[in-house]
Amino acid sequence: MRFYKRCGDHSYLDTFIKEGICTSQMGRVLFVDDDNSIRMLARYILHEHDVATASDGVEALAHIETYGAPDVVITDVTMPNMNGLTLARKLEERNIPYAFITGQSYQKVQDDFGTLFPEERYLPKPFNFKKMQAFVNQYK
């Protein structure tokens, strides 16, 4: 649930961003999904960025309160405790950019939740690695 930074040539040496041990120009990403394997995959895909993860919207907001706002949040739509759409409304109040990831079609999310969000903020599962990286790179 913390932001991590990669340091030097040690690709597996992670230290807490809050401690400020390493400096980097990487984007800070908060990735929110209730499936741990998806969170691990996202960290792998976005390895060039500082990636923190949360398992639901409540945990994501607690992370933001503790560690500050990330550059961008990528959130699943359907999660326990607080779904991605409720989280998105709270992120909008804080002017934090976000995108949704879901296994549902863009149209199905629109129909089921009765809400509109720009299609460029929709990232389908399974992931298109390049599309996810391109979205995040806009906010570094």
C-alpha positions as CSV (number, residue, x, y, z in Angstrom):
1,M,0.0,0.0,0.0
2,R,3.0,2.3,-0.2
3,F,4.8,4.0,-3.1
4,Y,8.0,2.4,-4.0
5,K,11.1,3.7,-5.8
6,R,13.5,1.7,-7.8
7,C,17.1,2.6,-7.0
8,G,20.1,2.4,-9.3
9,D,20.9,-0.8,-11.1
10,H,19.2,-2.9,-8.5
11,S,15.9,-3.6,-10.2
12,Y,14.6,-5.4,-7.1
13,L,15.8,-3.0,-4.5
14,D,12.7,-1.1,-3.5
15,T,12.7,1.6,-0.8
16,F,9.8,3.7,0.4
17,I,9.2,6.9,-1.4
18,K,8.1,8.5,1.8
19,E,11.7,8.1,3.1
20,G,13.1,9.8,0.1
21,I,16.1,7.6,-0.1
22,C,16.2,7.5,-3.9
23,T,15.3,10.3,-6.3
24,S,13.6,9.7,-9.6
25,Q,11.7,11.4,-12.4
26,M,9.3,8.5,-12.7
27,G,5.6,9.0,-12.6
28,R,3.8,8.0,-9.3
29,V,1.0,5.6,-10.0
30,L,-1.6,4.2,-7.7
31,F,-3.1,1.0,-9.1
32,V,-6.3,-0.2,-7.4
33,D,-7.8,-3.7,-8.0
34,D,-9.1,-6.4,-5.6
35,D,-7.2,-9.1,-7.4
36,N,-3.7,-9.4,-6.2
37,S,-2.4,-11.1,-9.4
38,I,-3.7,-8.2,-11.4
39,R,-1.9,-5.7,-9.0
40,M,1.3,-7.7,-9.4
41,L,1.0,-7.7,-13.2
42,A,0.4,-3.9,-13.2
43,R,3.6,-3.4,-11.2
44,Y,5.4,-5.5,-13.8
45,I,3.9,-3.6,-16.7
46,L,4.6,-0.2,-15.2
47,H,8.0,-1.1,-13.8
48,E,9.5,2.2,-15.1
49,H,7.2,4.1,-12.7
50,D,6.8,4.3,-8.9
51,V,3.8,2.0,-8.4
52,A,1.8,1.6,-5.3
53,T,-1.2,-0.7,-5.1
54,A,-4.5,-0.9,-3.1
55,S,-7.2,-3.5,-3.0
56,D,-10.2,-1.2,-3.0
57,G,-11.3,2.4,-3.0
58,V,-11.1,2.8,0.8
59,E,-7.5,1.5,0.9
60,A,-6.7,3.8,-2.1
61,L,-8.0,6.9,-0.3
62,A,-6.2,6.0,2.9
63,H,-3.0,5.6,0.9
64,I,-3.5,9.1,-0.7
65,E,-4.1,10.6,2.8
66,T,-0.9,9.0,4.1
67,Y,1.5,9.4,1.2
68,G,0.1,12.2,-0.9
69,A,-1.6,12.3,-4.3
70,P,-0.1,10.2,-7.1
71,D,0.3,11.5,-10.6
72,V,-2.4,9.1,-11.8
73,V,-4.7,6.4,-10.4
74,I,-5.7,3.3,-12.4
75,T,-8.7,1.6,-10.8
76,D,-10.9,-1.4,-11.3
77,V,-14.6,-0.7,-11.5
78,T,-16.1,-3.6,-9.5
79,M,-14.5,-4.0,-6.0
80,P,-15.7,-4.5,-2.5
81,N,-16.0,-1.7,0.1
82,M,-15.8,1.1,-2.4
83,N,-16.1,0.6,-6.2
84,G,-14.0,2.4,-8.8
85,L,-16.8,4.8,-9.8
86,T,-17.2,6.1,-6.2
87,L,-13.4,6.3,-6.0
88,A,-13.3,8.3,-9.2
89,R,-15.8,10.9,-7.9
90,K,-13.5,11.4,-4.8
91,L,-10.4,11.6,-7.1
92,E,-12.2,14.3,-9.2
93,E,-12.7,16.3,-6.0
94,R,-9.0,16.3,-5.5
95,N,-8.1,16.9,-9.1
96,I,-6.3,13.5,-9.4
97,P,-6.4,12.0,-12.9
98,Y,-7.6,8.4,-13.2
99,A,-8.5,5.6,-15.6
100,F,-10.7,2.6,-15.2
101,I,-9.6,-1.0,-15.9
102,T,-12.3,-3.6,-16.3
103,G,-13.1,-6.9,-18.0
104,Q,-16.5,-5.4,-19.0
105,S,-17.0,-3.6,-22.3
106,Y,-17.0,0.2,-22.2
107,Q,-20.7,0.2,-23.2
108,K,-21.6,-2.3,-20.4
109,V,-20.0,-0.1,-17.8
110,Q,-21.9,2.8,-19.1
111,D,-25.2,0.9,-19.1
112,D,-24.7,-0.8,-15.7
113,F,-23.5,2.2,-13.8
114,G,-25.4,4.9,-15.7
115,T,-22.4,7.2,-15.8
116,L,-20.3,8.6,-18.5
117,F,-16.6,8.9,-18.5
118,P,-14.3,9.5,-21.5
119,E,-13.4,6.4,-23.5
120,E,-9.7,7.3,-23.3
121,R,-10.0,6.6,-19.5
122,Y,-11.1,3.1,-20.2
123,L,-8.4,0.4,-20.2
124,P,-9.8,-3.1,-20.9
125,K,-8.7,-6.3,-19.2
126,P,-6.8,-8.3,-20.4
127,F,-4.3,-5.4,-20.5
128,N,-2.9,-3.9,-23.6
129,F,0.6,-3.2,-22.2
130,K,1.3,-0.3,-24.6
131,K,-2.0,1.4,-24.0
132,M,-1.6,1.3,-20.2
133,Q,2.0,2.6,-20.4
134,A,1.0,5.3,-22.9
135,F,-1.8,6.4,-20.5
136,V,0.4,6.6,-17.5
137,N,3.2,8.4,-19.4
138,Q,0.9,11.3,-20.0
139,Y,1.1,12.1,-16.3
140,K,4.8,11.7,-15.4
